[in-house]
Amino acid sequence: MSLLAQRLQGFGTTVFAEMSALAVATGSVNLGQGFPDTPGPAEVLDVARAAIGTDLDQYPPGPGLPVLREAVAAHVQRFRGLSYDPATEVLVTAGATEALAGALLGLLDPGDEVVVFEPLYDSYAACISMAGGVVVPVPLRPPPPGEAGRWTFDPAQLRAAVTPRTKLVLLNTPHNPTGKVFDRAELELVADVVREHDLVALTDEVYEHLVFTGARHVSLAELPGMRERTLVVSSGGKTFSTTGWKVGWVCGPAELVTCVRTAKQFLTYVNAGPFQPAIAAGLGLPDAFFARVAADLEHQRDLLVAGLAEAGLPVISPEATYFATVRVDGDGLAFCRELPHRVGVVAVPMSAFYLAQHAELGRDLVRFAFCKRPEVLAEAVRRLTA
């Protein structure tokens, strides 16, 4: 008999651990996990270095240091045109993952349903389950084989997903793992459903600044009538190449943020004292910094996408994020297990981002990360095309 709680059955060791171990064992280029291999900007790192060894090593205030909450509010006003009170409407968390977990734990009662687009980031289903909720997926469909295009969804399926038990819609844009950016028309469809059924929206926008030419990120909270019913989650890890610092935040109406804070105070309580002023400094960097980060990453995307295509792997080019998707002939998990031994490159199967009962939808899809130095990507391409 398993000692693992029933609500966590099925959430065992992730495929990322398996693929990372394979990368080490085979000396492969690891394009599986989505973390950058370059340091963040000196303007951010230097603030953290100066903070270590000071009083900032001790517990920060429960909601986060005022300097960071004020910086988050100013940043959101600057880029999204939304005003939040840093004292009551901004909460600092241990990365976006804790913000999402705190929101789900703080808002869901057993049996409450959460509508979420699938494939989905792997923590979503686990956190919904831990909160006693039920995942109700709406499929994102890749473009047909051999055709260029975007991931799309059927508005009728979105509407059909809502039942009397629905409490919340969880939206991830820019979207991991597909690299999709929900456009204004798609966001209007989501907003219509949320408003019509008096739901809460929870948005994961950690890749908000990593958007490429031709796409534009719009927060769901920017749409009419949505700020007052939306919790917006983001973090500094992706933008500033500091994923290990785990500094995230959530913005929203005070009543909703209080729900998150009530759960969060019994999770980590607080975190990352010396790193909070550093992320605050990063959020205040000029617009040119954020444009350069996106442009550099777009160049890395183009390097990998061209190489994958040259290797005969049909690519669905992403509009944002760290990830490109390819179609393979056969089973993606088997492909990923064989690839390190064959050519010395690691990827992850997209089936890992589907609920177990829907894994077949991602069976022939594989995700590669391009948030690596150009020379690392060039080596991966060389191995793939040799």
C-alpha positions as CSV (number, residue, x, y, z in Angstrom):
1,M,0.0,0.0,0.0
2,S,1.3,3.4,-1.0
3,L,1.9,5.9,1.9
4,L,1.5,8.8,-0.5
5,A,-1.7,10.8,0.0
6,Q,-4.4,9.9,-2.5
7,R,-4.6,13.5,-3.8
8,L,-0.9,13.2,-4.9
9,Q,-1.1,9.8,-6.5
10,G,0.2,10.1,-10.0
11,F,2.5,13.0,-9.2
12,G,5.7,11.1,-8.8
13,T,9.2,12.0,-10.0
14,T,9.0,14.2,-13.0
15,V,10.4,13.4,-16.4
16,F,12.7,16.4,-16.0
17,A,14.7,14.6,-13.3
18,E,15.0,11.5,-15.6
19,M,16.1,13.6,-18.6
20,S,18.6,15.6,-16.5
21,A,20.1,12.4,-15.2
22,L,20.4,11.1,-18.7
23,A,22.2,14.3,-19.8
24,V,24.8,13.8,-17.0
25,A,25.2,10.1,-17.7
26,T,25.7,10.6,-21.5
27,G,27.5,14.0,-21.5
28,S,24.6,15.4,-23.5
29,V,23.7,19.0,-24.2
30,N,20.7,19.5,-21.9
31,L,17.9,21.3,-23.7
32,G,15.3,19.8,-21.5
33,Q,14.9,22.0,-18.5
34,G,14.1,25.7,-18.9
35,F,16.8,27.6,-17.1
36,P,19.4,30.0,-18.7
37,D,23.1,29.4,-18.5
38,T,24.2,33.0,-18.3
39,P,24.3,35.3,-15.3
40,G,21.8,38.1,-14.8
41,P,22.5,41.8,-15.2
42,A,25.2,43.3,-13.0
43,E,22.7,45.9,-11.8
44,V,20.7,43.1,-10.2
45,L,23.5,40.9,-9.0
46,D,25.5,43.7,-7.4
47,V,22.6,44.7,-5.2
48,A,22.2,41.1,-4.0
49,R,25.9,40.8,-3.2
50,A,25.8,44.0,-1.2
51,A,22.7,42.9,0.7
52,I,24.3,39.6,1.8
53,G,25.8,39.9,5.3
54,T,23.4,42.7,6.3
55,D,20.1,42.7,8.2
56,L,18.5,41.6,5.0
57,D,19.7,38.1,5.7
58,Q,16.9,37.8,8.3
59,Y,13.2,37.4,7.9
60,P,11.7,40.1,5.6
61,P,8.1,41.2,6.3
62,G,5.4,38.6,5.6
63,P,4.1,40.4,2.5
64,G,7.6,41.1,1.2
65,L,10.0,44.1,1.5
66,P,8.3,47.4,0.8
67,V,11.0,48.3,-1.8
68,L,10.1,45.2,-3.9
69,R,6.3,45.6,-3.5
70,E,6.6,49.3,-4.6
71,A,8.9,48.3,-7.5
72,V,6.4,45.6,-8.6
73,A,3.5,48.1,-8.5
74,A,5.5,50.7,-10.5
75,H,6.6,48.1,-13.0
76,V,3.0,46.9,-13.6
77,Q,1.8,50.5,-14.0
78,R,4.6,51.2,-16.5
79,F,4.2,48.1,-18.7
80,R,0.5,47.2,-18.2
81,G,-1.1,50.5,-17.3
82,L,-2.6,48.9,-14.1
83,S,-2.5,50.5,-10.7
84,Y,-2.0,48.4,-7.6
85,D,-1.6,49.5,-4.0
86,P,1.8,48.0,-2.9
87,A,0.6,47.8,0.7
88,T,-2.5,45.7,0.1
89,E,-2.6,44.5,-3.5
90,V,1.0,43.2,-4.0
91,L,2.4,40.1,-2.3
92,V,5.9,38.7,-2.6
93,T,6.2,34.9,-2.9
94,A,8.7,32.1,-3.2
95,G,8.6,32.2,-7.0
96,A,5.6,32.1,-9.2
97,T,5.0,28.5,-8.2
98,E,4.2,29.5,-4.6
99,A,2.1,32.4,-5.7
100,L,0.0,29.9,-7.8
101,A,-0.1,27.3,-5.0
102,G,-1.1,30.0,-2.5
103,A,-3.9,31.2,-4.7
104,L,-5.3,27.7,-5.3
105,L,-5.0,26.7,-1.6
106,G,-6.5,30.0,-0.5
107,L,-9.4,30.0,-3.0
108,L,-10.5,26.5,-3.6
109,D,-12.8,24.3,-1.6
110,P,-13.0,20.5,-2.2
111,G,-14.7,19.8,-5.4
112,D,-14.3,23.3,-6.9
113,E,-13.3,23.1,-10.6
114,V,-10.5,25.0,-12.3
115,V,-10.6,25.5,-16.1
116,V,-7.1,25.4,-17.5
117,F,-5.6,25.1,-21.0
118,E,-3.8,21.8,-21.8
119,P,-0.9,21.1,-22.2
120,L,-0.2,22.7,-18.8
121,Y,2.8,23.5,-16.7
122,D,3.3,20.5,-14.5
123,S,2.7,22.2,-11.1
124,Y,-0.8,23.3,-11.9
125,A,-2.5,19.9,-11.7
126,A,-0.6,19.0,-8.5
127,C,-1.5,22.2,-6.8
128,I,-5.1,22.0,-7.8
129,S,-5.2,18.5,-6.4
130,M,-3.5,19.5,-3.2
131,A,-6.2,22.2,-2.7
132,G,-8.9,19.6,-3.2
133,G,-9.9,21.0,-6.6
134,V,-10.7,19.4,-9.9
135,V,-8.8,20.1,-13.2
136,V,-11.0,20.8,-16.2
137,P,-8.8,21.0,-19.2
138,V,-9.5,22.8,-22.5
139,P,-7.2,21.5,-25.3
140,L,-4.8,23.7,-27.1
141,R,-4.3,22.3,-30.6
142,P,-1.0,22.6,-32.5
143,P,-1.1,23.5,-36.2
144,P,-1.7,20.6,-38.5
145,P,1.3,18.5,-39.5
146,G,3.3,20.2,-42.2
147,E,1.6,23.6,-41.7
148,A,2.9,26.7,-40.1
149,G,0.7,28.4,-37.6
150,R,-0.2,29.0,-34.0
151,W,-1.6,26.8,-31.2
152,T,-5.4,27.5,-31.0
153,F,-8.4,26.4,-29.0
154,D,-12.1,26.0,-29.7
155,P,-14.2,28.7,-28.0
156,A,-17.1,26.2,-27.7
157,Q,-14.9,23.8,-25.7
158,L,-13.9,26.7,-23.4
159,R,-17.5,27.5,-22.7
160,A,-18.5,23.9,-22.3
161,A,-15.8,23.5,-19.7
162,V,-17.7,25.7,-17.2
163,T,-20.1,24.1,-14.9
164,P,-21.9,25.1,-11.7
165,R,-18.8,23.9,-9.8
166,T,-16.3,26.1,-11.6
167,K,-14.6,28.5,-9.3
168,L,-11.6,29.7,-11.3
169,V,-9.9,30.0,-14.7
170,L,-6.2,29.5,-14.7
171,L,-4.5,31.1,-17.7
172,N,-0.8,30.9,-18.6
173,T,0.3,33.5,-21.2
174,P,2.9,33.5,-22.6
175,H,2.4,29.8,-22.4
176,N,4.7,27.1,-21.2
177,P,5.2,24.6,-22.8
178,T,3.9,25.7,-26.2
179,G,5.4,29.2,-26.5
180,K,1.9,30.5,-27.4
181,V,0.9,34.1,-26.7
182,F,-2.8,34.5,-26.3
183,D,-3.9,37.4,-28.6
184,R,-6.4,40.1,-27.7
185,A,-9.3,38.2,-29.4
186,E,-8.5,35.0,-27.4
187,L,-8.2,36.9,-24.2
188,E,-11.6,38.6,-24.8
189,L,-13.1,35.1,-25.1
190,V,-11.6,34.1,-21.8
191,A,-12.7,37.3,-20.2
192,D,-16.3,36.9,-21.5
193,V,-16.5,33.4,-19.8
194,V,-15.0,34.7,-16.5
195,R,-17.4,37.7,-16.4
196,E,-20.4,35.8,-17.5
197,H,-20.1,33.1,-14.9
198,D,-18.7,35.4,-12.1
199,L,-15.5,33.5,-11.8
200,V,-12.0,34.4,-10.5
201,A,-9.1,34.5,-13.0
202,L,-5.6,33.5,-12.0
203,T,-2.9,34.3,-14.6
204,D,0.7,33.1,-14.8
205,E,2.7,35.7,-16.7
206,V,6.3,34.9,-15.8
207,Y,7.4,35.1,-19.5
208,E,5.7,38.5,-19.9
209,H,8.9,40.2,-21.2
210,L,10.2,37.2,-23.3
211,V,7.9,37.8,-26.3
212,F,9.1,37.8,-29.9
213,T,8.5,39.9,-33.1
214,G,4.9,39.7,-34.2
215,A,3.4,38.9,-30.8
216,R,2.4,41.2,-27.9
217,H,1.7,40.2,-24.4
218,V,-1.5,41.6,-22.9
219,S,-2.5,40.8,-19.3
220,L,-6.0,39.5,-18.8
221,A,-6.4,42.1,-16.0
222,E,-6.1,44.8,-18.6
223,L,-9.4,43.9,-20.2
224,P,-12.6,45.8,-19.1
225,G,-14.0,44.4,-15.9
226,M,-11.2,42.0,-15.3
227,R,-8.8,43.8,-12.9
228,E,-11.3,43.4,-10.0
229,R,-11.5,39.6,-10.5
230,T,-8.0,38.7,-11.6
231,L,-4.9,37.6,-9.7
232,V,-1.8,38.2,-11.8
233,V,1.3,36.2,-11.0
234,S,4.8,36.9,-12.3
235,S,8.5,36.6,-11.1
236,G,12.0,37.8,-11.7
237,G,13.6,34.5,-12.4
238,K,13.1,34.3,-16.2
239,T,13.6,38.0,-17.0
240,F,16.7,38.4,-14.9
241,S,18.3,34.9,-15.3
242,T,17.9,34.3,-11.6
243,T,15.6,31.2,-11.5
244,G,17.3,29.9,-8.4
245,W,16.4,33.0,-6.3
246,K,12.7,32.1,-6.4
247,V,11.4,35.7,-6.1
248,G,7.8,36.0,-7.4
249,W,4.8,38.1,-6.7
250,V,1.0,38.3,-7.1
251,C,-1.0,41.4,-7.8
252,G,-4.8,41.8,-7.5
253,P,-7.6,43.2,-5.5
254,A,-6.9,43.3,-1.8
255,E,-9.6,40.7,-1.0
256,L,-8.1,38.2,-3.4
257,V,-4.5,38.9,-2.4
258,T,-5.5,38.3,1.2
259,C,-6.7,34.8,0.3
260,V,-3.3,34.1,-1.2
261,R,-1.4,35.6,1.8
262,T,-3.5,33.5,4.2
263,A,-2.3,30.3,2.6
264,K,1.2,31.6,1.8
265,Q,2.1,32.5,5.4
266,F,1.9,28.7,6.2
267,L,4.0,27.6,3.3
268,T,7.4,29.4,3.1
269,Y,6.2,32.3,5.3
270,V,8.9,34.5,3.8
271,N,11.9,34.0,1.5
272,A,14.9,35.5,-0.3
273,G,15.6,38.5,1.9
274,P,18.8,39.7,0.2
275,F,17.4,39.0,-3.3
276,Q,14.2,41.1,-2.9
277,P,15.9,44.5,-3.2
278,A,18.0,43.1,-6.1
279,I,14.8,42.1,-8.1
280,A,13.4,45.5,-7.2
281,A,16.4,47.1,-8.9
282,G,15.9,44.9,-11.9
283,L,12.3,45.9,-12.3
284,G,13.4,49.5,-12.5
285,L,15.8,49.0,-15.3
286,P,15.2,51.0,-18.5
287,D,12.9,49.8,-21.3
288,A,15.9,49.1,-23.5
289,F,17.0,46.3,-21.1
290,F,13.7,44.4,-21.5
291,A,13.8,44.9,-25.2
292,R,17.3,43.5,-25.4
293,V,16.5,40.5,-23.3
294,A,13.7,39.6,-25.7
295,A,15.8,40.3,-28.8
296,D,18.7,38.1,-27.6
297,L,16.3,35.2,-26.8
298,E,14.6,35.6,-30.2
299,H,18.0,35.2,-31.8
300,Q,18.6,32.0,-29.7
301,R,15.2,30.7,-30.8
302,D,16.0,31.3,-34.4
303,L,19.3,29.4,-34.1
304,L,17.7,26.4,-32.6
305,V,14.6,26.4,-34.8
306,A,16.7,26.5,-37.9
307,G,18.9,23.7,-36.6
308,L,15.9,21.5,-35.7
309,A,14.4,22.1,-39.2
310,E,17.8,21.2,-40.8
311,A,17.8,18.0,-38.7
312,G,14.4,17.0,-40.2
313,L,12.4,17.8,-37.1
314,P,9.2,19.8,-38.1
315,V,9.2,22.8,-35.7
316,I,6.3,24.7,-34.3
317,S,8.1,28.0,-33.8
318,P,7.1,29.7,-30.5
319,E,5.9,33.3,-30.2
320,A,7.5,33.7,-26.7
321,T,9.1,31.8,-23.8
322,Y,12.1,29.5,-23.8
323,F,10.7,26.6,-25.7
324,A,10.2,25.2,-29.2
325,T,8.1,22.1,-30.1
326,V,8.8,19.5,-32.7
327,R,6.8,16.6,-34.1
328,V,8.5,13.2,-34.1
329,D,7.7,10.0,-35.9
330,G,6.3,7.9,-33.1
331,D,6.4,8.2,-29.4
332,G,7.9,11.3,-27.9
333,L,9.0,9.8,-24.6
334,A,10.8,7.0,-26.4
335,F,12.4,9.5,-28.7
336,C,13.7,11.6,-25.7
337,R,15.1,8.5,-24.0
338,E,17.0,7.5,-27.1
339,L,18.2,10.9,-28.3
340,P,21.0,11.3,-25.7
341,H,22.4,8.0,-26.6
342,R,22.1,8.6,-30.3
343,V,23.3,12.2,-30.7
344,G,24.0,13.6,-27.2
345,V,21.1,16.0,-26.9
346,V,18.4,16.0,-24.3
347,A,14.8,17.2,-24.8
348,V,11.6,16.5,-22.9
349,P,8.4,14.8,-24.2
350,M,5.3,17.1,-24.3
351,S,3.2,14.2,-23.0
352,A,4.5,15.2,-19.6
353,F,2.4,18.3,-19.8
354,Y,-0.9,16.6,-20.3
355,L,-3.1,14.8,-17.8
356,A,-2.5,11.1,-17.8
357,Q,-5.8,10.4,-19.6
358,H,-4.9,12.9,-22.3
359,A,-1.2,12.0,-22.8
360,E,-2.0,10.7,-26.3
361,L,-2.6,14.3,-27.4
362,G,1.0,15.1,-26.9
363,R,2.4,11.7,-27.8
364,D,4.3,12.8,-30.9
365,L,5.5,16.2,-29.6
366,V,8.8,17.0,-28.0
367,R,10.0,20.3,-26.4
368,F,13.5,21.8,-26.7
369,A,14.7,24.7,-24.6
370,F,16.7,27.5,-26.3
371,C,17.5,29.6,-23.2
372,K,21.2,28.7,-23.6
373,R,24.3,30.4,-24.9
374,P,24.5,30.5,-28.7
375,E,27.6,28.3,-28.7
376,V,25.7,25.7,-26.7
377,L,22.8,25.8,-29.1
378,A,25.3,25.6,-32.0
379,E,26.8,22.4,-30.5
380,A,23.4,20.9,-30.0
381,V,22.5,21.7,-33.7
382,R,25.8,20.2,-34.8
383,R,25.0,17.0,-33.0
384,L,21.5,16.8,-34.3
385,T,22.5,17.4,-37.9
386,A,25.7,15.3,-37.9
